[in-house]
Amino acid sequence: MNAEQTRGFDKTFPGIKMFILTLTAQFMLPFYRNYLKMIGIGLVTKKCIKGLLSRDMSVGIVIGGASESFYAKPGMNRLVLNKRKGFVKVALEMVGVNKANNIKPDEVDMCIVPCYSFGETAIFDYFDPSPDPNDGWLTANARRLIAGIQGMLKNYGGFTIPVLWSRGMFNYDIGMLPYRRRVDVVFGEPIAIRRLNGLKSTDPVTSEEVEYYHKLYVDAVVKLFNDNKDKYKNKYEEDLIILE
């Protein structure tokens, strides 16, 4: 929704060039990696993030990653976020690094912006590998096999492959194209990132700083969801749940 400029990101946020970042494994697939580069998607590595931020660019990161894909089921609104704090540390490390805008000591040159997509989990149907007591022998073993493969891919490759299906190009019964369903992306207020307790940009980042801004971010995401759910959330969907 945000990688391509067709949805009006450049008009909503004029002057901000944003790159969506994804796992390194996705760039190992021939032709697909060329497609990713063409629409402005980069690697979600510390080196790439810092390189883009130092050139006055903005980055978009799906914090939950592969673990969150297990909860991408229609009706669910679940984020893997409680233990994901690396993005906060990188933001703190980049405070004061970019001199392109001649930022003064009392000004802000780094922000974290909460974002949420309503309806995103409804564009595909998803085979849930979690055990179900009502399953027969064949379905139960299929679930165990798929769960084992997905867990192995996540642990050793850093990614996973959910079992998805939706519509085809000329039919609406079966295929791999996303359903024609509305997705609403909302953005919250930017969270200004400053070094705490008198620390300078060259000082090592402390765990206290990371915890402080991570809590601000989690609270901001919950507020963003609650402020917009009456307008954008389907009545059959659950409220937001923060996991792991």
Secondary structure, 3 states (H helix, E strand, C coil): CCCCHHHCHHHHCCCCCEEEEECHHHHHCCCHHHHHHHCCEEECCHHHHHHHHHCCCEEEECCCHHHHHCCCCCCCCEEECCCCCHHHHHHHHCCCCCCCCCCCCCCCCCEECCEEEECHHHCCEECCCCCCCCCCHHHHHHHHHHHHHHHHHHHHHCCCCCCEECECCCCCCCCCECCCCCCEEEECCCEECCCCCCCCCCCCCCHHHHHHHHHHHHHHHHHHHHHHHHHHCCCCCCCCEEEC
